Amino acid sequence: MKIPELEKSRLASKVLNFSSHPLSNEAIEGLKIDLKSLEIDEEMIPVNLDLRKPMKPQICDLVNKVRSVRLNGTEPIFVVFMSVVEAQAYLLAELTGRIGFMPQVIPLRRSDSGVYSLAEWGIQDLQNVLSEAKSRRGYEGRKKIERSEE
């Protein structure tokens, strides 16, 4: 499956926000610049996880609530994760399975004033991270084999 490329300029970019923090005006302005987008279409997905219950069905239910974008791999999506690390892992797996590639992640950081804004390193393209990691696959194993043959 071909991964949709980001266009040079776009009218609106879809952001799926699974955190309990709406994007601040500062974050939205930063995203517009990073994404070369005129508008940021943020969909807040309410998250109320029960950590005493299995995570997989809860995450599946959350993703089923997404309405603003088709999760079929035809357009790039940008994701703001919730703070529960276990839930992040399940959400990443669920979204990747549905769209066929890893989403782009919007890292937010809380400032001293309490405002959440885009982290200074910007949007992270997890598909690129995956591709780069694949190029290193087996590297440590090869080094061990080379040493043992000496």
Steps between C-alpha positions, in 0.01 A plus 500: 500500500631843407524743789326829422748781459450834663408757241706816469209702637169378633174663587448305822695237693319239708613463859363220717543612859482218755638713783269685731659830394365691200774651290591849615498789254879492519506129407254554215709782357816286526326212322379727221860600436642146527225351283475790255129491569240774505287329764540233766194278528527360852274218611499445875435134578386470861716251689381336819708187548452246777852381578359196683347367177667370183635787291451353151117518484498846658741634237306334219185674627685834513619472141148404391389843627719687249268689264703771328721281284476168323751259649567320174847626412392754239610808693764579760383537857664672791454367851525644849537208741349460844742492794459130591798326340333158474204661323738681262648168391158348432380814322807505278449133409126550434548809283791346308293189435206698370683752281784272387785724613609674817341837575677826554511599865461847646709521818361757742686647794355695787654841553555661840178696442305172461443536125561192284688583182682316225833364621802678356603197289160507323289231343649152501443275199494153653499330158843656436616382843384148413672505160825622653483234770448230237825608336673423829329162541749232583789744541585389854462136401743545212759656731473207742538247216804683359668502844434129558654410163829673585 
